[in-house]
Amino acid sequence: MLQAIGLTSSPRRDLPPAVDDLTFEARPGSVTALLGAPGAGKTTALRLMLELEPGRGVTYFRGRPLHRVARPPREIGVLLGDVPGHPARTIRGQLKLVCAAAGVPASRADELLDVVGLTPLGDERLGALSLGTDRRLGLAVALLGDPHTLLLDAPSAELSPREKSWLHGLLRAHAGQGGTVLYTTDDPKEAARLSDRVVTLDEGRLVADQDTVAFARTRLRPRVAVRTPHAARLADALSREARAARRSVEVVAESGGLLTVYGSSCPEIGETAFRHGVLVHRLADETGDTGPGPDPAPSPGSVSASVPASLSGSVPGPAAPAPQARTEGRTGTRTDGPAALPPPLPGRPARSPLRPVRYELRRMFGVRTAPLIMAAVLLASVALAVLLGRTGGTPLPGLLAAWPAILPLPPAVLGAGLIGALSFGDEFRHPTLAAARGTVPRRLALLLAKLAVTAGVALLLALLAVLADGAALRLVYGADAVPVPDNWASLATGWTGLAVGCAWAGLLGAGVFRIAIAGLAAVVAVPTLVVPLLQKAFAGPSVRSAAGLPGRLRDMAWPLWPHQADQWLTATFRLAAQPVAAALTLSLSALLCAYLLTGLRRRARW
């Protein structure tokens, strides 16, 4: 059971709210249509239900609001607009990415591709999909977690008639298994044909909440509204004349002296009223959703002319299973056959700390951006190392890192920072973890996963850069050009710390400012802005010395560590006292605090 209570969007710029005090329910085992003209507030209503739009009201999914649903992908399947994914990612890669986020097996992606008929297009890029194919992919994403409730925004848009028949069968099959389906449409005929109940919106307000039979009778067929103080007399006269003339006329008596007449016209009804001396206060043609508002059930006094159904036209009743469907062209290989749901998932997925890590790995390496950046960085690093080795004025650490004095950072570190910035920048540019663009769940598990993956990539890139630079220098200038330094351990520690720190700075900068270029700016700001500020702030001779600090720490510690650890602590303190290391530590601390304040307050779940 889906219950929406008092949904009201926040007004903008002195305009009325797009949705105003909307209350309705969608029952399990049935298909409910949210009907309205473009701009009536249908999409805004769905976003309010999903807590993606600021406003008031609450939506209960089987008795629980969304923020209390333990596993949203297993409870709610959502289709809002196009599929928000990187345009270079493949259809199969996108589904496997969502599988990793939802905690379902990766094999589920192939099952869903077969259900929606996209198996032959599994290697197509998202940026090259047609609107109809994108809509099918959105349905596959909505069904991925085997949800109980489906919230679909215009699912039949851009689909061919045969694809619409397939879609209707799919939604009907989901409802037949006890699921709840709520979808939006602006086509009254589609709503009457597919749904069991129709909720009609106009300018954000509830106009009618009817079953399909009442909707088709009162809001779908052309009709004439008549208001008269002698409704019974006029209804009887219209019915007798229709039977005498063997015409299809249906007269329904409503409350307040209102008659709704189907199969006649204003002139004919006016002439009948004149012949029988009936006073008429109102006589108007109505069709579609321009009716008088929510219609009560017909009163016992309702009068209907008895005419054959073949003359009166068919009135849609409860939607029947859709006919067999077949996709056309390149939308898939589905042949004639009924729409089928994917097999149910076996039990509940276990919560695992590796689930965000799997998601981040698929997100990063599902497109070619990160590998291309690494390849470009290695080529630039090798070229710079060879050029610096020719001049002979660069010390060995700078030679292996390919770090000329004119650059704020070496290429490998800049590349690590760029990869870190894209880790969160792409989440906001192509959000996959949310149902709408611009909203990205940012929680501690996701942050830790991104920190771990970017650190691993930064370490790999730093190691490959040093190995590639050393090999190129030995090849060009001989083995004596690159001797192994005595302090290689401390140099390696500083080098990897610089790469990982800059990768994290880019990651947190993009996470705070919601754009990748801000993360890259945070990386470049460390040597160009923060380091000079620290040098200026702490310029001058030191009054006191921290010599002997490791020994004093060993005396204070409860578990005694060996004396050799003092050397490692001393080296660590010396490394942290370097201007770049201190600036990087300060920058990371500030960015982390800003991220915690701006990101973790959102209600998002892993």
Buried (B, 14 or more C-beta within 10 A) or exposed (E): BBBBBBBBBEEEEEEEBBBBBBEBBBBBBBBBBBBBBEBBBBBBBBBBBBBBBEBBBBBBBEEEEBEEBEBBBBBBBBBBBBBBBBEBBBBBBBBBBBBBBBBBBBEBBBBBBBBBBBBEBBEBBBEEBBEBBBBBBBBBBBBBBBBBBBBBBBBBBEBBEBBBBBBBBBBBBBBBEEBBBBBBBBBBEBBBBBBBBBBBBBBBBBBBBBBBBBBBBBBBBEBBBBBBEBBEBBBBBBBBBBEEEEBBBBBBBBEEBBBBBBBBEBEBBBEBBEEBEBEBEEBEEBEEBEBBEEBEEBEEEBBBBEBEEEEBEEBBEEBEEBEBBBBEEEBBEBEEEBBEBBEEBEEEBEEEEEBBBBBBBBBBBBBEBBEEBBEEBBEBBBBBBBEBBEEEEBEBBBBBBBBBEEEBBBBBBBBBBBBBBBBBBBBBBBBBBBBBBEBBBBBEBBBBBBBBBBBBBBBEBBBBBBEBBBEBBBEEBEEEBBEEBEEEEBBBBBBBBBBBBBBBBBBBBBBBBBBBEBBBBBBBBBBEBBBEEBEEEEEEEEEEEEEEEBEEEBEEEEEEEEEEBBEBBBBBEEBEEBBBBBBBBBBBEBBBEBBBEBBEEEEBEB
